[in-house]
Amino acid sequence: MPIYEYRCTACGAAKEHLQKMSDEPIAQCPACGSADYHKQLSAAGFQLKGSGWYATDFKNGSSSSGSSGAGGGGHSCGNGSCGGGCA
């Protein structure tokens, strides 16, 4: 379940709430009881780390199948004009 950040415009209280995506937004401030309690826009709270598909398959610009194309110099576009960043 995602964590949503809320802030009250009346008293300035801020709090995080663990809710289902299908739940209705919380409308009343738990600190002052005001109806000016609104969900805030915030950044995602996850990071992609470790040896995932990017690190193993596409990091160096070479395909994982081992084929280098016709004179491609080891990357998948076959002509080298992309600078090695093709996928």
N, CA, C and O atoms as CSV, one atom per row, in Angstrom:
chain,resi,resn,atom,element,x,y,z
A,1,MET,N,N,0.841,-1.184,0.000
A,1,MET,CA,C,0.000,0.000,0.000
A,1,MET,C,C,0.884,1.244,0.000
A,1,MET,O,O,1.904,1.288,0.688
A,2,PRO,N,N,0.493,2.241,-0.764
A,2,PRO,CA,C,1.297,3.468,-0.826
A,2,PRO,C,C,1.102,4.352,0.407
A,2,PRO,O,O,0.087,4.286,1.100
A,3,ILE,N,N,2.113,5.176,0.646
A,3,ILE,CA,C,2.065,6.160,1.722
A,3,ILE,C,C,1.801,7.513,1.082
A,3,ILE,O,O,2.529,7.935,0.184
A,4,TYR,N,N,0.759,8.193,1.546
A,4,TYR,CA,C,0.392,9.500,1.027
A,4,TYR,C,C,0.708,10.570,2.065
A,4,TYR,O,O,0.524,10.366,3.265
A,5,GLU,N,N,1.184,11.709,1.583
A,5,GLU,CA,C,1.471,12.840,2.458
A,5,GLU,C,C,0.306,13.807,2.409
A,5,GLU,O,O,-0.199,14.129,1.333
A,6,TYR,N,N,-0.121,14.272,3.575
A,6,TYR,CA,C,-1.203,15.238,3.686
A,6,TYR,C,C,-0.691,16.462,4.449
A,6,TYR,O,O,0.218,16.364,5.273
A,7,ARG,N,N,-1.297,17.616,4.153
A,7,ARG,CA,C,-0.974,18.852,4.872
A,7,ARG,C,C,-2.262,19.645,5.079
A,7,ARG,O,O,-3.112,19.727,4.192
A,8,CYS,N,N,-2.385,20.228,6.277
A,8,CYS,CA,C,-3.531,21.058,6.609
A,8,CYS,C,C,-3.173,22.513,6.339
A,8,CYS,O,O,-2.169,23.011,6.849
A,9,THR,N,N,-3.983,23.195,5.543
A,9,THR,CA,C,-3.712,24.606,5.253
A,9,THR,C,C,-4.148,25.507,6.400
A,9,THR,O,O,-3.710,26.655,6.477
A,10,ALA,N,N,-4.994,25.016,7.286
A,10,ALA,CA,C,-5.462,25.822,8.412
A,10,ALA,C,C,-4.428,25.888,9.537
A,10,ALA,O,O,-4.115,26.974,10.025
A,11,CYS,N,N,-3.901,24.742,9.948
A,11,CYS,CA,C,-2.972,24.730,11.088
A,11,CYS,C,C,-1.534,24.419,10.679
A,11,CYS,O,O,-0.623,24.602,11.487
A,12,GLY,N,N,-1.303,23.952,9.444
A,12,GLY,CA,C,0.042,23.652,8.970
A,12,GLY,C,C,0.538,22.256,9.328
A,12,GLY,O,O,1.690,21.926,9.046
A,13,ALA,N,N,-0.290,21.443,9.933
A,13,ALA,CA,C,0.115,20.086,10.312
A,13,ALA,C,C,0.337,19.243,9.062
A,13,ALA,O,O,-0.419,19.337,8.095
A,14,ALA,N,N,1.384,18.417,9.091
A,14,ALA,CA,C,1.688,17.503,7.988
A,14,ALA,C,C,1.831,16.097,8.543
A,14,ALA,O,O,2.423,15.896,9.603
A,15,LYS,N,N,1.288,15.127,7.824
A,15,LYS,CA,C,1.322,13.740,8.292
A,15,LYS,C,C,1.291,12.798,7.093
A,15,LYS,O,O,0.744,13.134,6.042
A,16,GLU,N,N,1.877,11.624,7.257
A,16,GLU,CA,C,1.840,10.571,6.244
A,16,GLU,C,C,0.797,9.541,6.651
A,16,GLU,O,O,0.674,9.198,7.827
A,17,HIS,N,N,0.050,9.051,5.670
A,17,HIS,CA,C,-0.989,8.055,5.917
A,17,HIS,C,C,-0.804,6.892,4.958
A,17,HIS,O,O,-0.585,7.097,3.764
A,18,LEU,N,N,-0.890,5.673,5.473
A,18,LEU,CA,C,-0.819,4.456,4.684
A,18,LEU,C,C,-2.245,4.113,4.254
A,18,LEU,O,O,-3.091,3.788,5.086
A,19,GLN,N,N,-2.505,4.191,2.923
A,19,GLN,CA,C,-3.846,3.961,2.410
A,19,GLN,C,C,-3.802,3.090,1.166
A,19,GLN,O,O,-2.785,3.025,0.476
A,20,LYS,N,N,-4.905,2.428,0.887
A,20,LYS,CA,C,-5.063,1.742,-0.384
A,20,LYS,C,C,-5.275,2.785,-1.467
A,20,LYS,O,O,-5.750,3.885,-1.183
A,21,MET,N,N,-4.929,2.455,-2.702
A,21,MET,CA,C,-5.148,3.380,-3.810
A,21,MET,C,C,-6.637,3.636,-4.037
A,21,MET,O,O,-7.012,4.697,-4.538
A,22,SER,N,N,-7.477,2.689,-3.677
A,22,SER,CA,C,-8.918,2.825,-3.881
A,22,SER,C,C,-9.610,3.578,-2.749
A,22,SER,O,O,-10.786,3.917,-2.880
A,23,ASP,N,N,-8.917,3.853,-1.637
A,23,ASP,CA,C,-9.513,4.579,-0.522
A,23,ASP,C,C,-9.775,6.037,-0.877
A,23,ASP,O,O,-9.044,6.636,-1.666
A,24,GLU,N,N,-10.813,6.595,-0.293
A,24,GLU,CA,C,-11.121,8.013,-0.459
A,24,GLU,C,C,-10.066,8.834,0.272
A,24,GLU,O,O,-9.558,8.396,1.304
A,25,PRO,N,N,-9.722,10.027,-0.245
A,25,PRO,CA,C,-8.769,10.887,0.467
A,25,PRO,C,C,-9.318,11.305,1.838
A,25,PRO,O,O,-10.525,11.463,2.019
A,26,ILE,N,N,-8.412,11.478,2.783
A,26,ILE,CA,C,-8.801,11.917,4.121
A,26,ILE,C,C,-9.172,13.391,4.035
A,26,ILE,O,O,-8.407,14.195,3.503
A,27,ALA,N,N,-10.344,13.751,4.556
A,27,ALA,CA,C,-10.856,15.101,4.383
A,27,ALA,C,C,-10.721,15.966,5.630
A,27,ALA,O,O,-10.793,17.192,5.538
A,28,GLN,N,N,-10.525,15.347,6.799
A,28,GLN,CA,C,-10.489,16.113,8.037
A,28,GLN,C,C,-9.118,15.993,8.700
A,28,GLN,O,O,-8.582,14.895,8.851
A,29,CYS,N,N,-8.558,17.147,9.095
A,29,CYS,CA,C,-7.248,17.189,9.741
A,29,CYS,C,C,-7.320,16.515,11.111
A,29,CYS,O,O,-8.184,16.863,11.916
A,30,PRO,N,N,-6.422,15.551,11.396
A,30,PRO,CA,C,-6.451,14.896,12.704
A,30,PRO,C,C,-5.966,15.815,13.833
A,30,PRO,O,O,-6.264,15.548,14.997
A,31,ALA,N,N,-5.234,16.881,13.525
A,31,ALA,CA,C,-4.714,17.775,14.557
A,31,ALA,C,C,-5.733,18.818,14.992
A,31,ALA,O,O,-5.940,19.025,16.188
A,32,CYS,N,N,-6.380,19.486,14.015
A,32,CYS,CA,C,-7.282,20.591,14.376
A,32,CYS,C,C,-8.734,20.338,13.995
A,32,CYS,O,O,-9.615,21.080,14.430
A,33,GLY,N,N,-9.008,19.311,13.195
A,33,GLY,CA,C,-10.371,18.996,12.802
A,33,GLY,C,C,-10.879,19.793,11.604
A,33,GLY,O,O,-12.051,19.686,11.241
A,34,SER,N,N,-10.014,20.586,10.992
A,34,SER,CA,C,-10.399,21.412,9.859
A,34,SER,C,C,-10.626,20.555,8.610
A,34,SER,O,O,-10.081,19.458,8.489
A,35,ALA,N,N,-11.429,21.069,7.699
A,35,ALA,CA,C,-11.685,20.376,6.433
A,35,ALA,C,C,-10.668,20.779,5.368
A,35,ALA,O,O,-10.819,20.395,4.208
A,36,ASP,N,N,-9.646,21.538,5.728
A,36,ASP,CA,C,-8.611,21.991,4.792
A,36,ASP,C,C,-7.402,21.052,4.791
A,36,ASP,O,O,-6.262,21.518,4.775
A,37,TYR,N,N,-7.633,19.757,4.807
A,37,TYR,CA,C,-6.596,18.730,4.841
A,37,TYR,C,C,-6.488,18.149,3.438
A,37,TYR,O,O,-7.436,17.528,2.956
A,38,HIS,N,N,-5.344,18.340,2.772
A,38,HIS,CA,C,-5.215,17.965,1.365
A,38,HIS,C,C,-4.009,17.060,1.134
A,38,HIS,O,O,-2.974,17.176,1.790
A,39,LYS,N,N,-4.187,16.154,0.173
A,39,LYS,CA,C,-3.109,15.250,-0.240
A,39,LYS,C,C,-2.056,16.050,-1.003
A,39,LYS,O,O,-2.395,16.880,-1.846
A,40,GLN,N,N,-0.775,15.800,-0.707
A,40,GLN,CA,C,0.330,16.514,-1.337
A,40,GLN,C,C,0.924,15.678,-2.472
A,40,GLN,O,O,0.840,14.450,-2.466
A,41,LEU,N,N,1.514,16.356,-3.428
A,41,LEU,CA,C,2.232,15.702,-4.504
A,41,LEU,C,C,3.657,15.451,-4.019
A,41,LEU,O,O,4.335,16.387,-3.595
A,42,SER,N,N,4.117,14.212,-4.075
A,42,SER,CA,C,5.456,13.888,-3.586
A,42,SER,C,C,6.141,12.909,-4.528
A,42,SER,O,O,5.500,12.306,-5.389
A,43,ALA,N,N,7.436,12.761,-4.357
A,43,ALA,CA,C,8.238,11.867,-5.203
A,43,ALA,C,C,7.993,10.407,-4.816
A,43,ALA,O,O,7.594,10.096,-3.694
A,44,ALA,N,N,8.243,9.538,-5.772
A,44,ALA,CA,C,8.127,8.104,-5.521
A,44,ALA,C,C,9.177,7.669,-4.515
A,44,ALA,O,O,10.286,8.202,-4.507
A,45,GLY,N,N,8.844,6.721,-3.678
A,45,GLY,CA,C,9.749,6.290,-2.618
A,45,GLY,C,C,10.439,4.973,-2.894
A,45,GLY,O,O,10.533,4.141,-1.991
A,46,PHE,N,N,10.926,4.748,-4.106
A,46,PHE,CA,C,11.666,3.521,-4.368
A,46,PHE,C,C,12.844,3.824,-5.282
A,46,PHE,O,O,12.853,4.816,-6.010
A,47,GLN,N,N,13.827,2.952,-5.226
A,47,GLN,CA,C,15.005,3.073,-6.080
A,47,GLN,C,C,15.299,1.712,-6.682
A,47,GLN,O,O,15.111,0.681,-6.035
A,48,LEU,N,N,15.762,1.716,-7.918
A,48,LEU,CA,C,16.149,0.468,-8.567
A,48,LEU,C,C,17.637,0.276,-8.330
A,48,LEU,O,O,18.457,1.035,-8.848
A,49,LYS,N,N,17.985,-0.736,-7.550
A,49,LYS,CA,C,19.378,-1.011,-7.207
A,49,LYS,C,C,19.704,-2.473,-7.495
A,49,LYS,O,O,18.815,-3.297,-7.710
A,50,GLY,N,N,20.970,-2.767,-7.495
A,50,GLY,CA,C,21.393,-4.149,-7.617
A,50,GLY,C,C,21.639,-4.573,-9.048
A,50,GLY,O,O,21.710,-3.742,-9.953
A,51,SER,N,N,21.767,-5.859,-9.242
A,51,SER,CA,C,22.071,-6.402,-10.562
A,51,SER,C,C,20.774,-6.803,-11.248
A,51,SER,O,O,20.430,-7.983,-11.302
A,52,GLY,N,N,20.067,-5.828,-11.763
A,52,GLY,CA,C,18.805,-6.081,-12.451
A,52,GLY,C,C,19.000,-6.202,-13.938
A,52,GLY,O,O,20.127,-6.375,-14.402
A,53,TRP,N,N,17.919,-6.114,-14.701
A,53,TRP,CA,C,17.977,-6.301,-16.151
A,53,TRP,C,C,18.844,-5.250,-16.821
A,53,TRP,O,O,19.515,-5.570,-17.802
A,54,TYR,N,N,18.866,-4.009,-16.343
A,54,TYR,CA,C,19.658,-2.956,-16.978
A,54,TYR,C,C,21.145,-3.272,-16.868
A,54,TYR,O,O,21.870,-3.162,-17.856
A,55,ALA,N,N,21.605,-3.656,-15.698
A,55,ALA,CA,C,23.027,-3.918,-15.483
A,55,ALA,C,C,23.490,-5.142,-16.262
A,55,ALA,O,O,24.643,-5.194,-16.691
A,56,THR,N,N,22.619,-6.126,-16.456
A,56,THR,CA,C,23.049,-7.351,-17.114
A,56,THR,C,C,22.814,-7.359,-18.617
A,56,THR,O,O,23.530,-8.051,-19.341
A,57,ASP,N,N,21.828,-6.608,-19.109
A,57,ASP,CA,C,21.472,-6.712,-20.519
A,57,ASP,C,C,21.819,-5.491,-21.368
A,57,ASP,O,O,22.245,-5.652,-22.512
A,58,PHE,N,N,21.651,-4.294,-20.853
A,58,PHE,CA,C,21.748,-3.122,-21.700
A,58,PHE,C,C,22.782,-2.082,-21.260
A,58,PHE,O,O,22.962,-1.082,-21.955
A,59,LYS,N,N,23.444,-2.279,-20.165
A,59,LYS,CA,C,24.343,-1.253,-19.630
A,59,LYS,C,C,25.466,-0.886,-20.598
A,59,LYS,O,O,25.785,0.295,-20.736
A,60,ASN,N,N,26.066,-1.856,-21.265
A,60,ASN,CA,C,27.190,-1.594,-22.166
A,60,ASN,C,C,26.751,-1.398,-23.609
A,60,ASN,O,O,27.600,-1.231,-24.484
A,61,GLY,N,N,25.460,-1.412,-23.882
A,61,GLY,CA,C,24.966,-1.208,-25.236
A,61,GLY,C,C,25.027,-2.447,-26.099
A,61,GLY,O,O,24.649,-2.381,-27.268
A,62,SER,N,N,25.483,-3.568,-25.584
A,62,SER,CA,C,25.536,-4.790,-26.381
A,62,SER,C,C,24.313,-5.635,-26.078
A,62,SER,O,O,23.771,-5.602,-24.973
A,63,SER,N,N,23.888,-6.392,-27.079
A,63,SER,CA,C,22.735,-7.251,-26.868
A,63,SER,C,C,23.150,-8.468,-26.065
A,63,SER,O,O,24.311,-8.876,-26.097
A,64,SER,N,N,22.207,-9.043,-25.349
A,64,SER,CA,C,22.521,-10.185,-24.505
A,64,SER,C,C,22.580,-11.490,-25.282
A,64,SER,O,O,22.999,-12.508,-24.731
A,65,SER,N,N,22.164,-11.490,-26.573
A,65,SER,CA,C,22.146,-12.730,-27.342
A,65,SER,C,C,23.521,-13.091,-27.902
A,65,SER,O,O,23.736,-14.222,-28.337
A,66,GLY,N,N,24.459,-12.129,-27.892
A,66,GLY,CA,C,25.798,-12.419,-28.355
A,66,GLY,C,C,26.021,-12.099,-29.814
A,66,GLY,O,O,27.164,-12.155,-30.268
A,67,SER,N,N,24.977,-11.761,-30.586
A,67,SER,CA,C,25.169,-11.421,-31.989
A,67,SER,C,C,25.570,-9.967,-32.105
A,67,SER,O,O,25.007,-9.103,-31.433
A,68,SER,N,N,26.557,-9.695,-32.970
A,68,SER,CA,C,27.056,-8.331,-33.080
A,68,SER,C,C,26.616,-7.648,-34.358
A,68,SER,O,O,26.981,-6.491,-34.568
A,69,GLY,N,N,25.862,-8.289,-35.215
A,69,GLY,CA,C,25.413,-7.686,-36.466
A,69,GLY,C,C,26.522,-7.721,-37.500
A,69,GLY,O,O,27.590,-8.278,-37.249
A,70,ALA,N,N,26.275,-7.125,-38.671
A,70,ALA,CA,C,27.252,-7.132,-39.751
A,70,ALA,C,C,28.244,-6.001,-39.563
A,70,ALA,O,O,27.964,-4.863,-39.939
A,71,GLY,N,N,29.388,-6.294,-38.992
A,71,GLY,CA,C,30.420,-5.287,-38.784
A,71,GLY,C,C,30.018,-4.227,-37.793
A,71,GLY,O,O,30.427,-3.074,-37.932
A,72,GLY,N,N,29.239,-4.572,-36.810
A,72,GLY,CA,C,28.685,-3.608,-35.883
A,72,GLY,C,C,29.612,-3.207,-34.767
A,72,GLY,O,O,29.280,-2.291,-34.014
A,73,GLY,N,N,30.725,-3.823,-34.620
A,73,GLY,CA,C,31.623,-3.451,-33.550
A,73,GLY,C,C,31.114,-3.839,-32.174
A,73,GLY,O,O,31.578,-3.280,-31.180
A,74,GLY,N,N,30.171,-4.782,-32.076
A,74,GLY,CA,C,29.747,-5.300,-30.788
A,74,GLY,C,C,28.509,-4.651,-30.195
A,74,GLY,O,O,28.151,-4.977,-29.064
A,75,HIS,N,N,27.843,-3.755,-30.895
A,75,HIS,CA,C,26.583,-3.273,-30.345
A,75,HIS,C,C,25.469,-3.441,-31.354
A,75,HIS,O,O,25.737,-3.744,-32.517
A,76,SER,N,N,24.213,-3.251,-30.937
A,76,SER,CA,C,23.082,-3.772,-31.696
A,76,SER,C,C,22.645,-2.949,-32.899
A,76,SER,O,O,21.885,-3.476,-33.712
A,77,CYS,N,N,23.064,-1.694,-33.077
A,77,CYS,CA,C,22.569,-0.954,-34.249
A,77,CYS,C,C,23.321,-1.353,-35.517
A,77,CYS,O,O,22.795,-1.162,-36.613
A,78,GLY,N,N,24.515,-1.891,-35.408
A,78,GLY,CA,C,25.238,-2.417,-36.556
A,78,GLY,C,C,26.103,-1.423,-37.273
A,78,GLY,O,O,26.901,-1.836,-38.114
A,79,ASN,N,N,26.003,-0.118,-36.999
A,79,ASN,CA,C,26.823,0.815,-37.741
A,79,ASN,C,C,27.646,1.746,-36.866
A,79,ASN,O,O,28.521,2.439,-37.385
A,80,GLY,N,N,27.408,1.792,-35.578
A,80,GLY,CA,C,28.219,2.608,-34.684
A,80,GLY,C,C,27.885,4.073,-34.672
A,80,GLY,O,O,28.525,4.837,-33.950
A,81,SER,N,N,26.889,4.504,-35.457
A,81,SER,CA,C,26.561,5.936,-35.529
A,81,SER,C,C,25.818,6.432,-34.287
A,81,SER,O,O,25.687,7.641,-34.096
A,82,CYS,N,N,25.333,5.529,-33.448
A,82,CYS,CA,C,24.575,5.945,-32.269
A,82,CYS,C,C,25.489,6.238,-31.090
A,82,CYS,O,O,25.010,6.740,-30.073
A,83,GLY,N,N,26.740,5.956,-31.175
A,83,GLY,CA,C,27.655,6.169,-30.049
A,83,GLY,C,C,27.640,5.050,-29.033
A,83,GLY,O,O,28.161,5.208,-27.928
A,84,GLY,N,N,27.048,3.918,-29.389
A,84,GLY,CA,C,27.036,2.774,-28.498
A,84,GLY,C,C,25.864,2.767,-27.530
A,84,GLY,O,O,25.804,1.881,-26.678
A,85,GLY,N,N,24.932,3.704,-27.615
A,85,GLY,CA,C,23.828,3.762,-26.694
A,85,GLY,C,C,22.533,3.221,-27.245
A,85,GLY,O,O,21.474,3.491,-26.679
A,86,CYS,N,N,22.574,2.464,-28.330
A,86,CYS,CA,C,21.356,1.938,-28.904
A,86,CYS,C,C,20.873,0.742,-28.083
A,86,CYS,O,O,21.645,0.109,-27.362
A,87,ALA,N,N,19.590,0.452,-28.208
A,87,ALA,CA,C,19.042,-0.663,-27.446
A,87,ALA,C,C,18.170,-1.521,-28.325
A,87,ALA,O,O,17.615,-2.517,-27.861
